[in-house]
Amino acid sequence: MNKPTINNYDSVIDKISDSVPRVNISSLTPKIFAQRYQKPGIPVVITGMLENEPDWNLDYICEKIGDQEFIFRNYHLEKNDSQQQEATVVGSGVALERMKFSEYAELLRNGKAYESDIYLGKGPLKNTTLAQTPSFQTIGKQLGLTKPVTGFNMYMGAGIHKSGLHYDLMDNTLMQLHGAKKVVLFPPSQIYNLYPIELYHHFFHGMKLRSCFSRVSTQKPDLETFPKLEQALEHKQEVIVHSHETLYIPSGWWHDVIALGDEMVCSVSRFWRVYPSTRALLSWSRYRSVIGFFCAMPYTTLSLIGALFGSNKKQKISDILYRI
Ligand SMILES: O=C(O)CCC(=O)C(=O)O
């Protein structure tokens, strides 16, 4: 099977500027991390924090959670970069499928996960032995991140996958555990040069189309349709997050996460409360997302009512909740 060149590990590594700082955990204390990265809200790759972890290859993950059922995203043709501006679903809004992890592993092994771009996004590790991973217990303490707002969620799939350019409301630690991901970043200030999906779309698509996603493609920038993107590109940062490295992504930073190589790629992320609170309070991106959530409420409420009175109630409700 021929993979697109953009996902070829070596060619990507040769081309990218790797402009995000990289520091080893031995030279960081919670105070230094707070001063240099957390307070000003600056992304950084931290090495050495996961060095005692085994390689999370498919056999290892299957042994730990093979029998566990997860919700997978099947992107089919919905996520076509050249048509992103016309898409009616993004991220968790795409078609959802449930299966045991061991069944998904088979789809990865036989290439079907690659062909359809079937991805495990936001796969909760709570109630699995993987949540007890020793390094996960200490990461918060080492960086002085004291207030988690989520558990540990797995993001894994074949080397075809791209998350789409978006930002999050919380600070994120993205821990790479097998393979590598390229991350393209833009600072929060570039929000309107990145053409975020307009808020009103939430009225028609609920949370299937999120206003925290951009309409532009980072891989094929279309400057004719999106002329202000040229200004954003001056602020673009790129980094390859290698296996056993952790990328800190402050709230509001736009990021497009692209799985590299021919194999399965796996990471685990956790979201943390934004500190200091002034960084959260002064962030228009965060207010915008909250407004988007409220705009999505009528659609979401109607969908929930529809699910209550339709067939397959439990699954439909769980799909709606997954997207919130
Ligand atoms: O790794 C991925 O596919 C996406 C991760 C991400 O965007 C996130 O954790 O916010």
The ligand as an SDF file (V2000), in Angstrom:
LIG
                    3D

 10  9  0  0  0  0  0  0  0  0999 V2000
   -3.3420   12.7480   19.0750 O   0  0  0  0  0  0  0  0  0  0  0  0
   -4.3580   13.1080   18.5000 C   0  0  0  0  0  0  0  0  0  0  0  0
   -4.8330   12.5230   17.5570 O   0  0  0  0  0  0  0  0  0  0  0  0
   -5.0730   14.3680   18.9140 C   0  0  0  0  0  0  0  0  0  0  0  0
   -4.7100   14.8010   20.2720 C   0  0  0  0  0  0  0  0  0  0  0  0
   -5.2710   16.1520   20.5510 C   0  0  0  0  0  0  0  0  0  0  0  0
   -5.5460   16.9240   19.6830 O   0  0  0  0  0  0  0  0  0  0  0  0
   -5.5100   16.5420   21.8860 C   0  0  0  0  0  0  0  0  0  0  0  0
   -5.1740   15.7890   22.8180 O   0  0  0  0  0  0  0  0  0  0  0  0
   -6.0520   17.6650   22.0500 O   0  0  0  0  0  0  0  0  0  0  0  0
  1  2  2  0
  2  3  1  0
  2  4  1  0
  4  5  1  0
  5  6  1  0
  6  7  2  0
  6  8  1  0
  8  9  2  0
  8 10  1  0
M  END
$$$$
